Amino acid sequence: MAEKISFEAPRGMRDFYPEDMVWRNKVFDAFRASGEAFGFMPYDACVVESYELLARKAGEEVGEQIYHFFDKSERHIALRAEMTPTLARMVAQRQKELRFPLKWTTIAQCFRYERMTKGRKREHYQWNLDIIGEDSVLAEAEVIGAAVDALKRMGLTSADFKVRVSSRKFLGELLAKSGIPAEKHAQVFLALDKRGKMPDSEIAAMLRDGGLGEADVAATFAIMDTKSYAGCAELEELFALAATAGFADCLQFDISVIRGLSYYTGIVFECFDTAGEFRAIFGGGRYDNLLTTIGGEPTSAVGLGFGDVVVTELLKSRLGESAASGKKGVSVGFMTDAERDAALRLATSLRSEGEQVDLALKPSKPKKFFSNADQRGSAKAVYIGPDDVSSGKARMKDMTTREEKELSLV
């Protein structure tokens, strides 16, 4: 006897039923609207990449989390864990033809085999915003500003979230002033990025393993108490630009924001809910050396990745589980087969006027029809009986106020 197939999605993957899609659409609609409002051009790419490309860029622990396999031609390929290496490949491929700076955006499905925790799945969608070929800090301001705009379109305010901002360049300068040589900074960044995820005693051990003496370890922890970005020109400029653009209240300086991936070179940022209930909502920074690591020409770049999982959980928490399910559209039903054609003609007419119409597929009694229309979340409903066909008029009911207005069936 054949083994029974499980109806569950593979562990860490997701199905999206209609009630889930309303939330996904709410998030994706905000992503697209903000990207368009800020002048980013949409792009897309294959979900499968060469393993070499992803592993070269991933580094650290991410390399161990890539879903990879050999195809029937023994090519080593992988599912993308994020979009940035694909973007770098696409830009490098046409680097001589493209007109810079580029402002590109996409919503990409990504896969990463890792331990699942709150807000983290093995499959998720990530909104990417990248500006390539621009050295100005205005690029950071535009990328962060677009992400903030998306959160506000979803219904959140600056009281719900803060974008924590720092600079790896600034941190590197502070480390150098403390006598820690530049060749050890990468190891220091990697260790400090683990703060909050493991005890400081283990962070200290990682620093010692990276070649730091006790005095350097103590100096490193002292630097992490830095509360001011005074003297860091790029951060001063970013906060000034944010004030001009009207989202400075969404930013705060946080020296502990480092971003573990080694390719970041300047300003870095991560957004968190102010209550501290969830993982990072989005994160990113300047990565001026990425194209050269895959063989492209040196090009400055700023980008962010904004996943759909955490922000959806945050929205449900702040706005309520039903916040994405607003009433919309029109349900059209009929009493007997004799009224079916009239119902179809009305549905067709309403659709031509731009209405979203759910047409009943078979006759039903009034009570059942209106109950179904209410359950579907229709804003309005029209039920056609024999008398309506005879008179050439029907009534459209507002499903919230229960008010009715007459409309023609002719």
N, C-alpha and C positions, 0 to 999 in steps of 0.2 A: 504494500500500500504506500502510495506516495506521501512523503512528509508534508504536513500542512504548512502552507506559506504564511509567514507573518504578515499582518496588515499594517504593522508599524513601519514608519520610514527608517532607513538605516540610522544608527546611532549618531546623533549630532547634526543630522540633516533635517529639513523642514518641509512639510506640506503646507500649502496656503489654501484653506477653505475660504468661501466667500466672506465670512466674518473676519478672517485674517487679512484678506485682500483690501478691505476698506482701510485698515491701518497702514498696510504697505503703500497703498495709493496715496494716502494722506502725506506720508513721509516722502515718497518719490515725487509727488506733485510739487512739494516745497523745494526739493533738490533742483528739479528742472526749472522752476520759476526763478529761483535765485541765480542759478547759473546763467540763465538767459538775461536776467536783469543786469547782471554784472559783466555781460559781454563775452562769456566763455562759449567757445564753439564745441558742439558735441562730437564725440568720436566713439568708436567701439573696436573690439579686436577679438581674436579667437581665445577661447577659454583654456586651450591646451598650448603649452609652450615647451621649448626644449629644456630639459632638466639643467643643462649647463648654464643657461641664461639665469634661471631662477636661483640656482645654488650659488652662482658667482656674486649675485647681488645680496642674497639673503644674509649669509654670515650668521654668527652666533647661533642661538638655539633654533632660529627659524628654519635653517637648513634641514633640521631633523624633523620638521613638521610638514614638509611638502609631500603631497600625494604624488608619487611618481611610479612609473612602470615602463616596461619595454613593449612597443607595439609589435605587430606581426612581421615588420621588417627589421626588428631588433633596434629600432631607434629609441633612445632613452628620453622619454617625454614626461610631462608633469602637468597637473592642474594648477593654475595660477593661485598663489597664496595672497597676492595683492596685485595691483595694476601697474605700479611704478616701473618695474623692469620691462614690461611690455611697452609702456609709453616710451621709455628710453630707447628700446629697440626700434620702434616706429619712427622716432625722431632721427635716430642715427642713420636709418635706412634712406631718408630723404633730406638729410641735413643740408645738402647743397642747394636744394630746391625750395625749401620752406622759407617763409618770410617771418622773421622774428621781431618782437617777442610773440610767442604763441600763448594763447589763453584757451586751454582745452579742458573739457569736462566729460565724465562718463559715469554711469552707474553700473558697476561690474560685479558679477557673481564670483566669489572667491572661496577657496577651499583650503583648510589648514587642519592637519591632524594634530590635535592637542587635547590636553585635559580640559573637560568642559566645566565651567563655573558660571555663576550668575552673570548674564550678559555676554557670554561667549559660547558660540556654537562652532561646529566644524565646517559649516557652510554659512555664508552670509553675503549680503549685498553691501557694496561700499561705494559711496559717492566720492569721486576723485576730482579735485580742482588743482590744476597746475599752470603756472606761468613760467615759460622757458625762454631764456635769452634776455633777461632783464635784471640788472644789478640793483636797481633802486629798491629801497625799503617799501616804497609804495606797492610793490608786488605783494609783499607780506600783508600789507594793510588790505588790499583788495581780496586776497584769498580768505583771510580771517573775516573780513567784513561780509563776504558772501555767505560764509557758514553761519555767522551770527544772524544774518537776514533770514536764512532758512529756518533756524530755530524759532525766530519770531513769527514767521509765516505758519509754523506748526501750532502756535498758540502759547509759546513760552515767553518769559520776560527775563531781563537781566537779574531779577531776584531768584530765578530758577537755576541759573548756570553762571559760571565764570570761566573765561579762557585764561589759563595760567601761562605766562610767557617768560622765557629766559633766552639766553644766548650761549651757545657752546663756545663761541669765540671769547665772550666775556669771562666765562668760567675758566677757560684756558689761560687767560691773562692773569686771573686771580691765583690760579695754581702756580703759574710761572713766577709771580711775585713772591710766592711762599717758598720758592726754591725747588719745586717739583718740575723736572725737565719735560719738554714737550713729547719726547718719545714714550713717556709713561702715561700721557693724558688719556689715550684710548682705553687703557685698562682701568684708569680711574673712572672715566665716564661709564664704562660697562658696570663697574661695581656700584657706583652711586645710583645708577638707574634702578637697582634692586631695592633701594630704600623704601620701606613701607610694605615690601613683600617678604622681607626676612629681617631678623634682628641685626642691630648695628654691630654686634660682636662678629657676626658672619661677614658683614660688609668689610669690617676691619681686617678679617682674615683674608678676604679676597684682595684687599689693597696690599697686604704684606706679601701675598703670593705673587702680586704684580711687581714686586721689587721695592716697595716703599718701606722706609724705616719707621720707627715709632713716632718720631717727631713729624714726619711727613703725613702719617696717618692722622695724628692729632690736628695738624694744620688743615688737612682736607675736611675733617668734620667741622672745624671752626669756620671754614669758608661757607659751609652749607647753612650757616646762620645769617648769611648776608641778606639784609632786608631792603637794600636800595640799589637801583640800577644807575645811580649817578656816576657819570664818567663813561658810560657805555653809549656812544653816539647813536648806534643803530637802534637800541631800545628807546632812547630818548626821542628819536625821530618817529618810531612806530607809535608810541603813546600819544605824541603830538598829532600824528595823522589820524589816529583813532578818535581823538577829541574833535578834530575838524569834521570827520565823517559821522560823528554822533554815536559811536559805540564804545567810548572810553570806559563807560561804567561797566562794560562787560569784561574788561581786561584787568588782570592783576599780575604783578611781578612775582615770580616764584623760582628762585635759583635752583630748586631741586628738580625742575623739569629738564630732562636731559635727552630723552628719546634714545633707546638702547642701540638702534641701528647705527653703524659706524659712518654711514655716508653723509650724515647731517654735518653742516659746516658753520652755520651761523645761528640766526634766530630759530628757536624751536618753541612749540606751544602744544598744550593739551587742554581740552575743555572738560570740565566736570560739573555735575549738579552740585548746588551749594549745600545741600543736606548731606552730601557724602555717602549716598546710598548705593551708587552705581559705579561701574568702571568708567574709564574715559569715554566721553561721547565722540570726540574726534581728536585727531592729533596730526602734527606735521611740522614742517620747517623748511629751511633752505638747504638744498643739496647740490652744491655747485660742481661736484666731481663725479657724479654718477655716470654721465655719458662716457667719460674717459675710461671707466672701468670695464665697459663692454666694447671699447674700440672706437667710440665716437670722438668728435672734436670737443675740446673744452667748452662748456656752455653753462651759464648760471641758471639756476632753477629754484622755484619755491612751490611746494605743494602740500596737500592735506588729504587724508583718508577719513571718511565719515561713515561709519557702519550703521546699518539699519536696526540691529538688535537692541543695543542699549537705549537709543533714543526712543524706540517704540515702548520699551518698558517704562522709561521716564515719562513719556506722554500719558500712558495709561495711569501712572501713579498720580500725576499732577492734574490731568484733565478729566479722568474718569474712564472706565472701561468702555462706555458707550459714546465717547466724544467723537469718534470718527464715523459714527453711523447716523448722520443727519438725514432727515427725510428728503427725498428728491424723486423727480419723475412722476409719471402718471400710470396707474393701472387701469386697463380697459377690460371689462367683462361683459358677458351676455347670458340671457336666461335660457334660450333654446337654440337649436341649430338654425332656426329661421332668422335669428338676429346676428348670426355669425358674420355675414358679409358686411353688414352695417358697422359692426365693431371693427372689422379689418379696415374698412375705408376710413373710419375715424382715426384709428391708430396710424395709418399711413399719412393722413393729413397732419396730425399732431407732430409726427416725426419730421415731416417736411418743414415744419415751423421751428425745428430745433429741440423739440421735447424728447426726453428719454421715456419710452413707452414700453411697458410690460403688458403684452396682449395675452389674455387667458386663452388656453388652447382647447378648452372644451366648455360646454355650458355648466353653470353652477347656480345654486340658489343665492339670493342677495347676501344673507348673513355670512355664508362661507366665503363669498367673493370679497366682501369688505374686511373680513378677518384676515384673509390671505394678503390683501393689499396692505393692511396695517403691519403684518408680520414682515413683509418685504421692505418696509420702510418707505413706501410711496408717499409722496407729498399730497397727491391728488388722486381721485378715482372716479371713473365713469362706468356705470352699470346700465346696460341697454336691455330693455324688455320690449314686448310686443307693442305696448302703447307708445313707447318712444319712437319706434320705427314708423308707426302710423302717423304720429304728429310731426315727424321730422326733427324733433328736438329731444335733447337729453340733458341731464344735470351733472355738472362736475362738482364733486365734493372735496373740500379742503379737509385732509385727514387730521389736521391739528385743531382747527377751529370748528369743524363740522359745518361751516357755511357752504352754501351751494350757489352756483351760477349756471344759467342756461346757456347751451351751445347748440349750434345747428348740426344736424346729421346729413344735410343735403349738400 
